[in-house]
């Protein structure tokens, strides 16, 4: 792939997919037929360069319509956006869900990550691959975590093709002056909004828990796959209206805005308008709300730092790209209570002075995408998004951007690069996002659980909210429980509950050998350490981490060395490769674990020493949290569990 445009031409399908997103080309400089006017001057270059952030939606459009991204299709998209083809090729090959080589229209993604590996996913994959064969018209792709850990083992089918429902206005025709940002406008159509489903032109189906028979049947006829179970089945405590974050799940119809409002919806936003932006930030600060993504940064401080920046426009980003193996709480919230996220994002935007919000949503979450599209469209139609929300003179709208399978994009600056149309590689800090974030402007980024916590902060009041949990970890926390338990799912408990209390709710199955806290980037604890308090400070004191809330129970039937090897494979695959410690270190870690898996005892001592040196280098010198935490779980398994003794 060259920096210059080549001679490859798009197919009619590829041209139609791009034009449905961007509108028809206006000159030959964008790929239209040549006219006499085009011989006199070049048109559209500067305007197209301002739409670089449409590169990722454009790649989705091609991949969804055809199933892969050809050189001709990529070249046409690059002409439309004035992006060098070599740069676009680098972006397209960055994401696991895209392919730049021909492949069947149907792809069966079979999860082989931690919970699914413990549930027998490797044998499932072997069986499916053998039975389908190369001539089935289905490509089997071993996938990292699909966020369906409570129903492991899991599979996701994506079939490319043209959809029958078109008619949404193309993005290229949106009113740019309607908002302070690179594209679109409040009330306009954006990638992934309520009108976007038809333009994506794909069929998706989930099979979980799956077997070889059901996975194959779903792959061959995804349009006939049974409905997914309701989100409430992923919440063992549901229906329980006393829960602050999960109380509506199982009680309220997630597609009905009126039902949401009848159960307390938009009470928090009305109080926010009554308080004013500064007082809202003060309430969030006084509540002690910490970020729920793992870093535990005070939310109020982040909001205040963004709101006080003189540079405008300010941006709001909701990070819904939860890709940590074992994590699925944000998916359940979006599927079961989508309007809560819309309301919470509106409050965050009001407090921080943002007029446009981006919801960056995992590409592996088709039902969450549909629910959020519907909720945003309904809120917009009812005057709860767009201009003059609730008659308060405040304008705000939300645009959904789909991820495409890159764990690193959960890091906020990598997410910004992804939205802007670049490879999802983390940026060096400082400057921090509150100063220069998305499009170089002040940006507040929070994950789904953090934002949804803002609603009880405002409805209960800061003091009442802070009274829940502990002094340093306030409020309720969601925990994703999976593995060797009878009732896997998302649990809501106040901070300070112990790991043992949580596992008793879930019902441990078999002879418990270890519990993985925090996912692949977390650490293991032994069965005699279940009294560890589930708080940020409590887990740190115990030598582990709470992370995003992963709690994966493992009994003595789970092959621990194989699980550790899968963690190493995960980090090797997901490293963006930008910095040497992570790019090289994750490979060396996997190589050493492969060697250790073939022998134990004294023969493994040299490789364990090497692992410690590599892990220390990654922790000290990697740019972002991926490399800094890639050694954590393996280290804890060696030191706390005696994994290779």
C-alpha positions, 0 to 999 in steps of 0.5 A: 500500500502506497502513500499515493492513490493506485489504479484499483477501483471499488466495486459497485457495492463498495462505492455504495457503502461509502456513498451511503455514509458520506453522500455521493462524491461532488467532483472527480477529485473525490472519485466521481466522473470527470467534468470540465470544471474539475480540470480547472480547480481542485475541490473538496480537499480541505473539507475532506481533511476535516472529516478524517474522523470518518475513516473508522466509520468508513472502514466499518461501512466497507467491512459490513457490506462486503465482509472485508476491505479491498484495495479498491474500496480502501482507495475510494474511501481515502479519495473521499476523505483525502487520507493517504492510502498507506495511513488508512491501511495502517488503521484498517490492519490495526483492528481485529474485526477488519480484514484486508484479505478476501474472506467469506461474508460470514465470520464466526467469532469463538471466544477463547479468552479466560472464562471461555477457556475455563469452560472448554472453548479450545476443544469447542473451536477445534470441533467447529473448525473441523466440522465446518471446513474450508468450503462452508462459506464461514470463517472461524476466528478465535476471538478475545473476550466477547463480554459474554462471560456469564454465558461462557463459552460464547460465539458471535456471528457477523454476516456482511451484506446489504440491508433492506432498510436504507434512507438515513441522510448521508453524513456528508450532507450534515450541517457542519455549522450546527455543532462545534466539532468536526462533523454533523450537528445536534439532531443530525444523523451520525454513525450508529444512531437510530437510522444507522442500522440499515446502512451498516448492512450486516446480520449479527447473532450471539450463541451463548452458552454455545456448543459445536452444534449450536455454533455451526447452526447459528453461523449458517443461518444467523437470521434464524438464531433465537433471541438473546435472553433478556439482560435481567438474566445476567443480573442474579439480584434482579428484579430488585428496585432497591439497587441503585445501579441495577434497580431498573433492570428486569423491571423497566422495558429498556426500549420504552422511554416513558417506562424509564421516566415512570421509574425515576428517569430524568429526575437527576437531570432536572436536579442538575438543571436546578443546581447549575453546572458548578454545583453539579460538579461540587456534588460529584466531588463531595460524593467521593465518586471514583472512576470505575474503569480501574484507575480510580481517579476522582470524577469530580476533579476530572470534571472540574479540570475540564470545565475550567479550561478556557479552550473550547469546544469541550468534548465528552467521551463515554468509554464503552469499549470494555475489553478486559477479559471477564468484564461485561457490566457495561454491556449489561447496563447498556442492554438493560438500562440504556436511557440511564446512560443517555441521561448521565452523559447529558448531565456530564456534558452540562457540568463540563460545558460540552455540547457533543458527546461520543459513545465509543462502543465495543464492536462485539456488542450488537445488542448494546449498540441497537439499544443505545441507538434506539435510546438516543433516537427516542431521547432526541425525538422527545427533546431530551437530546438536541437543542434546548433540552427540557427548555433549559437552553442547553444543547447536547447530542450524542454520537456513537462510534463503534470500536473494531476489536482493539483492547488498547482502545480502552485507554482513553488517549488511544480511544481519542486517536481511534475516533480521530481516524488514526491507529489506536495508539496511546499518547504520551502524557502530559498534556492530559485529556482535560487540557488537550484530548479529543481533537486537541480540545479539553475532554472528559472521559468516563466509562459507563459505570462511572457515568451511571453512578452520577444519577444516584449522586444527584437523586440521593445527594452527595452526603447520602451517596458518600455514606454508602461504602467506605470513606475512601471508596464510596457508593456501590460497585458492580462486580462481574462474577464468572467461572466456577460459580452457580449464578454468574452475572453482574452483582451490585454491592456497596464498597467494603463487602468482602470477596467471600460475601460476593462469592457466597451470593454467586455460589462457588461450584467445585473445589475453589483453587483461586480467584482472579481479580481485575481480569487479565491485568489483575491478580490472583488470590487464594481460597484462604484470602476471601476476607479481602475487602472489595475496595480500591484501598483494600485490594491494594493492601492485599497485594492485588487490584480491584480493576474494573470489577472482574471476579473469576472463580477457578476450581481445581479442574481449570488448567492454570498453566494453560490459563496463564499462557492464554493471558500472555497470548492476549497481551501479545495480540493486543499490544499496539506495538508502539513502545519497545518494552511492551512490543518485545516484552509481551512476546518474550513473556509468552515464549517463556510461558510456552517453555515452562508449560513443557516442564516444571520444577527446577528446569523452569527456574531460569525462565521464571527469572527471565519473566521477572526481569521482563515484567519489571521492564514492562512495568517501569518503561511501557507508555500505557497501562497495557504493558505496565500490567501485562505481567501482574496476573502471571506474577501473582500466580507464581508468587501466591499460587505456586503455579509452576512448583 
